[in-house]
Amino acid sequence: MKKIFIIIPLFLGGFLFSQKKPVKKPVKKTAITQKLNYHDEFKKISDEIMVNGMAYNNLGELTKGIGPRFSATPGYMKAVEWAERKLKEIGVEMIWRQEAKVPVWIRGRESLQIKAGNGDWKNIRMLSFGNSEGTGGKDLTGEILLISTTSELNAMSIGQLKDKIVFVNLPMDPKIINTSDSYLIAAKSKLISPSVIAKTGAKALIIRSLTTASDDTPHAKMIYYEPDDKVKIPALTIGARSADELENLLKKQKVTAKINMTAESKGETTNPNIIAEIPGKKDSKVIVLGAQLDSWDFGEGAIDDGTGVAQCIEVLRTFKALGIENNHTIRVVLYANSENGGQGREMYASYVKKKEEKHVFALGTDAGGYSPRGFSLDMSPQRRRQIFEWKNYFLPYGVYDFDQTDAIQDISPLKKLDIPLAELVVDTQRYFDYHHSVEDTFDKVNKRELLLGAVAMTQMIFIIDNNW
């Protein structure tokens, strides 16, 4: 960062000292503030990360060296220790843990078989929903009933659904180009709620995986049961190919399913958020970056959200490497339990409220490390307009989309504290091919795309720090 030279009256004491000017005539001294050239500063940030960035190497260590890091497992605690070590290596001194309560859920053994008519049983790839009840290790058998729309469900009587295994073949809408929007629309469907299905008298719920892929890989999803549920039915998901084959089979004949799941919940424990920061030189106001540290229990969690973890660490590394003297405190929060509960993010928001910490800005990253395209801005119109004015600084880096207005990742609870939120927007066309599946692995991440995302994040944090 360029040095700022300020000429001011100088006095003895404190941080100031006396000095005589070698001039004969009195000269009126005025304060001169040199404005930063953000095109130059952005280029310095980009050059540093694209040449010396460690995000890709760090991601490899996290995914290949540790692997799955599901809440309440030894893998998560290994990830905690790894994160603390990486933050210390880049010179961050302020690092601490913030304990949050998390559910203890164990997937156990699981299987799904189907039989058409009097045929033989056929194994189908499946995944239990996160936090789902199991079958107690016993076979749960029932006729499969296909439901594709809410109107179909509403038109059926309880007698038609009683003791059935409801199958919902609801694909993500391919007409919606923003795949994140398509995912959220499908995920919020009442058809995918075990509580809604259980009230009909059904035994279990099977859904088509929420994915843009057309393969047979199942993709996990977390579920909630309502507090007044008298019965908590098992819920599971199958791949897109199996879902289409099952629907075609159901159109021709009766199909029976046999489900066996030992999934169970075993109360709560605690897992820590990891918090690290570089103190501000001007004040203690906070600019926070957030990503989830946990992953699902069956996968590496590379795009979800190892990339975000690596990018957040890279932002701090870059500030340190370039000797940037940040005005406000730059803080990273690596959240616990994002996948099957969200207690980590709620704990951090409660902490901020209790401490009455002033947060200037919060930036989330949880979109897979793909090419950055912009920032979704969930903040006041005045703040949005200010960021719009900086758009030309970002354009050379392929970052142009500042029109979206939702920040839905782990920073979202901070909205109720009136903190301006932003979320890194990337090209998501491949994200839901791998999201929440065993295919979410390190090899799916492109090094250059990952680093470009870290560049955009660091640039945004830098310009916010110097203007807000």
VOGU-3710 file (C-alpha; in Angstrom, 3 decimals, decimal comma):
1> mkkifiiipl> 0,000/0,000/0,000  1,293/3,466/-0,806  2,395/5,560/2,138  0,235/8,524/3,072  2,251/11,655/3,859  0,549/14,152/6,147  2,020/17,544/6,998  0,573/18,808/10,298  1,629/21,053/13,169  4,026/19,082/15,333
11> flggflfsqk> 4,286/19,275/19,106  6,278/17,620/21,826  4,717/14,641/23,601  2,714/11,571/22,669  3,364/10,401/19,131  4,360/13,886/17,890  7,680/15,697/17,939  8,951/19,217/17,250  10,748/20,114/14,054  11,921/23,358/12,485
21> kpvkkpvkkt> 11,398/24,093/8,813  14,370/25,748/7,062  12,359/28,625/5,664  12,667/32,334/6,214  9,037/33,312/5,839  6,202/31,780/7,859  4,353/29,224/5,818  0,788/28,264/6,541  0,709/24,492/6,989  -2,263/22,525/5,662
31> aitqklnyhd> -3,122/18,842/5,921  -2,570/16,985/2,658  -4,178/13,572/2,220  -3,012/11,494/-0,692  -5,805/9,320/-2,052  -5,106/5,700/-2,801  -4,920/4,616/-6,410  -7,197/1,595/-6,152  -6,323/0,318/-9,613  -2,709/0,041/-8,449
41> efkkisdeim> -3,606/-1,375/-5,040  -5,921/-3,977/-6,577  -3,123/-5,002/-8,955  -0,712/-5,485/-6,045  -3,229/-7,709/-4,300  -3,886/-9,732/-7,446  -0,202/-10,180/-8,262  0,594/-11,355/-4,737  -2,176/-13,961/-4,653  -1,813/-15,236/-8,215
51> vngmaynnlg> 1,965/-15,696/-7,795  2,388/-16,568/-4,108  -1,107/-17,631/-3,006  -1,315/-20,660/-0,712  -5,072/-21,298/-0,895  -4,831/-24,268/-3,271  -2,074/-25,980/-1,279  -3,999/-25,376/1,941  -7,144/-26,850/0,416  -5,217/-29,953/-0,564
61> eltkgigprf> -3,973/-30,375/3,002  -7,458/-29,949/4,437  -9,249/-32,303/2,063  -6,613/-34,975/1,433  -4,767/-34,753/4,743  -7,828/-34,656/6,995  -10,768/-35,689/4,841  -14,340/-35,667/6,207  -14,828/-33,256/9,120  -18,414/-33,754/10,195
71> satpgymkav> -19,634/-32,133/13,391  -18,998/-34,027/16,621  -16,369/-36,286/15,049  -12,575/-36,549/15,479  -12,233/-35,321/11,889  -13,695/-31,960/12,824  -11,264/-31,491/15,699  -8,357/-32,366/13,402  -9,588/-29,612/11,078  -9,690/-27,189/14,018
81> ewaerklkei> -6,069/-27,915/14,895  -5,064/-27,641/11,232  -6,755/-24,241/10,861  -5,089/-22,879/13,989  -1,703/-24,050/12,721  -2,156/-22,483/9,264  -3,230/-19,172/10,781  -0,178/-19,105/13,049  2,088/-19,898/10,091  0,992/-16,750/8,256
91> gvemiwrqea> 1,726/-14,589/11,272  -1,712/-14,138/12,837  -1,349/-13,793/16,599  -4,955/-13,364/17,708  -6,563/-16,811/17,383  -9,181/-18,312/19,680  -11,925/-20,897/19,913  -15,595/-20,205/20,492  -17,503/-23,273/21,629  -20,944/-23,989/20,189
101> kvpvwirgre> -23,398/-26,767/20,995  -23,763/-29,220/18,115  -25,928/-32,314/17,600  -24,366/-35,754/17,716  -25,825/-37,630/14,753  -24,447/-40,941/13,529  -25,308/-42,194/10,054  -24,455/-45,842/10,681  -25,422/-48,503/8,142  -28,016/-47,752/5,500
111> slqikagngd> -29,562/-49,486/2,532  -32,470/-49,223/0,117  -33,859/-52,007/-1,998  -36,807/-51,994/-4,376  -38,851/-54,796/-5,916  -41,220/-54,478/-8,866  -44,173/-56,827/-8,700  -42,962/-60,307/-7,810  -39,437/-59,642/-9,025  -36,169/-59,725/-7,117
121> wknirmlsfg> -34,912/-57,078/-4,735  -32,583/-54,524/-6,348  -30,122/-52,351/-4,404  -30,377/-48,581/-4,940  -27,655/-46,102/-3,962  -28,925/-43,806/-1,226  -28,011/-41,428/1,590  -29,920/-40,763/4,782  -30,912/-37,146/5,319  -28,720/-35,451/7,903
131> nsegtggkdl> -30,372/-35,717/11,349  -32,866/-38,283/10,053  -34,350/-40,941/12,280  -33,402/-44,466/11,308  -35,344/-47,715/11,254  -33,603/-49,102/14,316  -31,614/-51,434/12,108  -34,805/-53,256/11,114  -36,292/-53,546/7,643  -39,058/-51,039/6,942
141> tgeillistt> -41,118/-52,259/3,997  -43,911/-50,546/2,116  -45,432/-49,708/-1,225  -43,904/-46,687/-2,952  -46,261/-43,857/-3,868  -45,043/-41,193/-6,328  -45,917/-37,556/-5,657  -44,515/-34,795/-7,881  -46,411/-31,662/-6,845  -47,967/-30,081/-3,789
151> selnamsigq> -51,380/-30,141/-5,483  -51,084/-33,930/-5,879  -50,335/-34,265/-2,165  -53,256/-32,044/-1,169  -55,640/-33,987/-3,405  -54,900/-37,287/-1,666  -56,727/-38,503/1,396  -54,902/-39,735/4,480  -56,164/-43,207/3,684  -54,381/-43,170/0,318
161> lkdkivfvnl> -51,049/-42,304/1,937  -51,244/-44,349/5,143  -48,355/-46,825/5,500  -46,964/-45,833/2,106  -43,370/-44,826/1,380  -43,691/-41,478/-0,356  -41,319/-40,839/-3,259  -40,880/-37,227/-4,416  -39,234/-36,856/-7,820  -38,797/-33,085/-7,836
171> pmdpkiints> -35,839/-32,007/-9,993  -34,151/-28,635/-9,849  -35,750/-26,462/-12,522  -33,334/-26,342/-15,497  -35,040/-23,199/-16,814  -33,645/-21,207/-13,892  -30,144/-20,193/-14,973  -28,946/-19,242/-11,494  -28,531/-22,725/-10,051  -28,490/-21,428/-6,475
181> dsyliaaksk> -31,994/-20,027/-6,995  -33,156/-23,314/-8,500  -31,740/-25,256/-5,549  -33,377/-23,035/-2,948  -36,772/-23,229/-4,637  -36,654/-27,033/-4,655  -35,196/-27,281/-1,143  -38,000/-25,168/0,315  -40,746/-27,353/-1,157  -43,081/-28,747/1,509
191> lispsviakt> -42,896/-32,052/-0,336  -39,361/-32,493/0,988  -40,413/-32,056/4,634  -40,608/-35,355/6,575  -42,911/-33,614/9,048  -45,409/-32,762/6,306  -45,272/-36,282/4,846  -45,513/-37,961/8,269  -48,800/-36,177/9,009  -50,349/-38,081/6,095
201> gakaliirsl> -49,650/-41,414/7,785  -46,779/-42,316/5,463  -43,948/-44,547/6,736  -40,931/-42,919/5,108  -39,808/-40,311/2,582  -37,566/-40,772/-0,457  -36,586/-37,749/-2,541  -34,696/-37,174/-5,752  -31,341/-35,564/-4,930  -31,144/-31,823/-5,444
211> ttasddtpha> -28,483/-31,784/-8,141  -27,832/-30,494/-11,641  -26,038/-33,730/-12,534  -27,743/-36,562/-14,401  -25,678/-39,349/-12,825  -26,646/-41,763/-10,053  -24,783/-40,107/-7,179  -27,010/-39,294/-4,181  -26,635/-35,845/-2,605  -27,293/-35,361/1,110
221> kmiyyepddk> -29,600/-32,828/2,689  -30,284/-31,828/6,264  -33,801/-32,079/7,661  -35,699/-30,718/10,627  -38,525/-32,361/12,494  -41,210/-30,124/13,931  -41,453/-30,026/17,750  -45,032/-31,346/17,654  -44,236/-34,351/15,450  -45,772/-37,440/17,041
231> vkipaltiga> -43,924/-39,669/14,587  -40,527/-38,968/13,045  -40,259/-40,919/9,826  -36,966/-41,875/8,146  -35,948/-39,763/5,162  -33,422/-40,515/2,442  -32,318/-39,401/-1,002  -31,388/-41,175/-4,230  -29,524/-40,091/-7,364  -31,157/-38,481/-10,379
241> rsadelenll> -30,819/-41,529/-12,624  -32,358/-43,897/-10,061  -35,145/-41,382/-9,451  -36,110/-41,253/-13,119  -35,917/-45,056/-13,459  -38,088/-45,482/-10,375  -40,719/-43,065/-11,686  -40,871/-44,894/-15,011  -41,234/-48,194/-13,177  -44,048/-46,848/-10,984
251> kkqkvtakin> -46,012/-45,805/-14,065  -46,152/-49,462/-15,113  -46,576/-51,454/-11,927  -46,555/-51,605/-8,153  -43,127/-51,158/-6,553  -42,166/-52,039/-2,984  -39,260/-50,531/-1,043  -37,253/-52,021/1,810  -35,329/-49,489/3,919  -32,823/-50,285/6,636
261> mtaeskgett> -31,106/-47,412/8,471  -29,267/-47,402/11,789  -29,039/-43,584/11,828  -29,576/-42,103/15,265  -29,175/-38,918/17,287  -27,254/-39,038/20,564  -27,803/-35,685/22,193  -25,345/-32,798/21,975  -21,693/-31,949/22,440  -19,598/-28,859/21,677
271> npniiaeipg> -17,439/-27,963/18,698  -15,535/-24,690/18,351  -15,723/-21,922/15,819  -12,193/-20,789/14,997  -11,743/-17,020/15,125  -8,600/-15,193/13,996  -7,959/-11,518/13,412  -5,496/-8,801/12,553  -6,198/-5,857/14,906  -7,029/-2,502/13,343
281> kkdskvivlg> -4,563/0,367/13,513  -7,304/2,996/13,644  -10,054/1,416/15,769  -11,539/-1,870/16,974  -14,446/-1,958/14,529  -14,640/-5,341/12,806  -14,739/-6,480/9,193  -15,525/-10,205/9,274  -15,103/-12,955/6,697  -16,881/-16,266/7,206
291> aqldswdfge> -16,739/-19,830/5,891  -17,801/-23,215/7,272  -15,110/-25,546/8,568  -17,237/-28,686/8,797  -18,192/-31,020/5,945  -20,514/-33,987/5,508  -19,441/-37,280/7,053  -18,849/-39,110/3,767  -16,823/-36,627/1,696  -13,828/-34,337/1,500
301> gaiddgtgva> -15,924/-31,171/1,417  -13,668/-29,462/-1,112  -16,132/-27,136/-2,825  -18,381/-27,107/0,245  -16,665/-25,377/1,889  -12,965/-26,133/1,948  -12,528/-23,540/-0,766  -14,095/-20,873/1,440  -11,865/-21,797/4,376  -8,768/-21,597/2,184
311> qcievlrtfk> -9,856/-18,249/0,713  -10,494/-16,661/4,110  -7,047/-17,701/5,337  -5,568/-16,354/2,097  -7,087/-12,917/2,697  -5,280/-12,643/6,028  -2,067/-14,026/4,499  -2,169/-11,373/1,792  -2,687/-8,509/4,235  0,330/-9,783/6,153
321> algiennhti> 2,490/-10,416/3,073  1,868/-6,948/1,616  2,307/-5,206/4,953  -1,133/-3,632/4,705  -1,938/-1,653/7,822  -5,671/-2,153/8,081  -7,725/0,563/9,745  -10,326/-1,791/11,217  -9,881/-5,261/12,662  -9,966/-7,888/9,905
331> rvvlyansen> -11,450/-11,060/11,362  -11,998/-14,558/9,977  -14,586/-16,915/11,481  -14,491/-20,588/10,483  -17,877/-21,883/11,542  -18,742/-25,178/13,209  -21,804/-27,259/12,367  -22,985/-25,551/9,224  -24,137/-28,762/7,533  -26,517/-30,268/10,080
341> ggqgremyas> -27,624/-27,496/12,393  -26,042/-24,062/12,014  -25,253/-23,600/15,697  -21,812/-22,159/14,952  -23,178/-19,159/13,089  -25,861/-18,569/15,696  -23,241/-18,666/18,452  -21,089/-16,051/16,717  -24,040/-13,712/16,159  -24,998/-14,042/19,841
351> yvkkkeekhv> -21,430/-13,244/20,835  -21,384/-10,082/18,702  -24,684/-8,932/20,196  -23,617/-9,644/23,768  -20,260/-7,895/23,380  -21,887/-5,030/21,461  -19,076/-5,212/18,943  -19,294/-2,755/16,074  -19,127/-4,644/12,787  -18,577/-2,568/9,668
361> falgtdaggy> -19,077/-5,341/7,110  -19,471/-9,134/6,826  -18,454/-11,194/3,796  -19,354/-14,856/3,291  -17,887/-17,399/0,880  -19,479/-20,824/0,390  -19,984/-21,302/-3,333  -17,314/-23,744/-4,414  -14,238/-21,742/-5,364  -15,369/-21,256/-8,953
371> sprgfsldms> -14,613/-18,147/-11,041  -15,753/-15,033/-9,166  -18,447/-12,992/-10,877  -19,455/-10,429/-8,251  -20,865/-9,842/-4,794  -24,429/-10,178/-3,569  -25,101/-7,129/-1,383  -27,577/-7,429/1,467  -27,388/-3,932/2,938  -28,912/-0,459/2,850
381> pqrrrqifew> -29,388/1,268/-0,524  -26,849/3,896/0,515  -24,151/1,274/1,116  -25,046/-0,530/-2,103  -24,671/2,662/-4,116  -21,258/3,238/-2,588  -20,055/-0,206/-3,658  -21,529/0,339/-7,133  -19,202/3,323/-7,470  -16,221/0,964/-7,079
391> knyflpygvy> -17,349/-1,397/-9,818  -14,715/-0,276/-12,336  -11,927/-1,324/-9,988  -13,233/-4,915/-10,056  -14,019/-5,195/-13,770  -10,455/-6,114/-14,862  -10,750/-9,216/-12,683  -13,982/-10,469/-14,238  -16,050/-9,267/-11,283  -19,105/-7,375/-12,501
401> dfdqtdaiqd> -22,297/-8,656/-10,827  -23,336/-6,447/-7,892  -27,086/-6,681/-8,476  -27,997/-9,650/-6,283  -29,277/-8,913/-2,790  -29,189/-12,131/-0,736  -26,411/-13,204/1,596  -27,593/-16,581/2,852  -24,441/-18,254/4,106  -23,136/-18,499/7,670
411> isplkkldip> -22,987/-14,720/8,029  -26,776/-14,443/7,635  -27,629/-14,252/11,395  -25,663/-10,995/11,516  -28,382/-9,332/9,447  -30,613/-8,984/12,508  -27,826/-6,846/14,011  -28,042/-4,427/11,042  -24,577/-5,361/9,790  -24,060/-4,874/6,020
421> laelvvdtqr> -23,663/-8,319/4,438  -22,109/-9,495/1,201  -21,577/-12,884/-0,371  -19,050/-13,844/-3,025  -20,920/-14,655/-6,259  -19,306/-17,232/-8,530  -20,167/-19,200/-11,646  -22,268/-21,947/-10,032  -23,117/-24,059/-13,094  -20,987/-26,996/-11,833
431> yfdyhhsved> -21,486/-26,509/-8,094  -24,601/-28,643/-7,644  -23,103/-31,476/-9,696  -20,942/-32,242/-6,635  -22,616/-30,460/-3,716  -23,239/-32,677/-0,635  -21,977/-35,822/-2,353  -18,995/-38,169/-2,365  -17,942/-36,410/-5,576  -17,088/-33,211/-3,680
441> tfdkvnkrel> -13,333/-33,793/-3,843  -10,150/-31,777/-4,225  -9,726/-32,644/-7,905  -12,933/-30,750/-8,734  -11,304/-27,429/-7,769  -9,340/-25,347/-10,279  -6,369/-23,581/-8,716  -6,664/-20,409/-10,795  -10,377/-20,006/-10,159  -9,861/-20,528/-6,431
451> llgavamtqm> -7,129/-17,881/-6,282  -9,173/-15,400/-8,324  -11,930/-15,686/-5,742  -9,427/-14,912/-2,995  -8,260/-11,910/-5,029  -11,792/-10,487/-5,285  -12,439/-11,038/-1,577  -9,191/-9,371/-0,519  -9,840/-6,431/-2,830  -13,314/-5,943/-1,389
461> ifiidnnw> -12,078/-6,130/2,198  -9,284/-3,679/1,369  -11,542/-1,049/-0,197  -14,174/-1,382/2,546  -11,470/-0,969/5,186  -10,313/2,267/3,596  -13,749/3,824/3,061  -16,195/2,694/5,766
//
